[in-house]
């Protein structure tokens, strides 16, 4: 039978001391958060009769998660990134800032400072001769459909093996990462290669936990976006490619119906031809509507640890 101790004075006093409530220094908000977190952990131990063996197994798992560098991979896998999006959507609704293209998770693989181009960029370095060539294109507008010139479209995606440059040292610098400024009609275009979906490392800490939950750790083929322009709410989003086996079962919960796009094979692309890309190509079109705001803090991406963020211009 589970022992009940949470309401005893010993535990209450212990939690207060753990959180530093008996000390004058420190951060009051942090104290309250730590008190709540530790209270809830203690409560879980009591409610589920967690054994010392199970407890220490969890402690060492957290250590392995950090050593593997997978904490930022597990977070979206446990729905944390999606939950933050749900909260931000609710905050936008409360502030009257709804509308425009939906947000979805950023993921942990952004690298700041990608080369910036006007209207068009080639994203791949040409080394993958067998990859399917694609043209990513679209138009950036406001909520009423008016084109937004000089918006910055920051795009990044995986290669045909599901790996990202910078994190995969075999790829060239900023391969499959570009920033593009839109033209007078708000249009942007990029030549690239079809990305592949990927899975969590099969022997890694994230997949270890997902196995215990009976879940896969796969992501569909997808393309990440930051879209920004002064006077408009910064947008963090991504598109999932329709037809992928995991389009609607993304382990990171990033799929939203409005963000599923077709990869359409065409014999001739007028947009591609304008930029000297001729012949058959696969088009991926993604149009974005930004929401106007006069709040400077909403016009910037939120602060978090990102590769090369402090070095970027």
Secondary structure, 3 states (H helix, E strand, C coil): CCCCCCCCHHHHHHHHHHCCCCCCCCCHHHHHHHHHHHHHHHHHHHHCCCCHHHHHHHHHHHHHHHHHCCHHHHHHHCCHHHHHHHHHHHHHHHHCCCCCCCCCCCCCCCECCCCEEECEEECCCCCCCCCCEEEEEEEEEECCCCECCCCEEEEEECCCCCCCECCECCCCCCCCEEEEECCCCCEEEEEEECCCCEECCCCCHHHHHHHHCCCCCEECCEEEEEEECCCECCEEEEEEECCCCCCCCCCCCCCCHHHEECEEEECCCHHHHHCCCCCCEEEEECCEEECECCCHHHCCCCCCCCECHHHCC
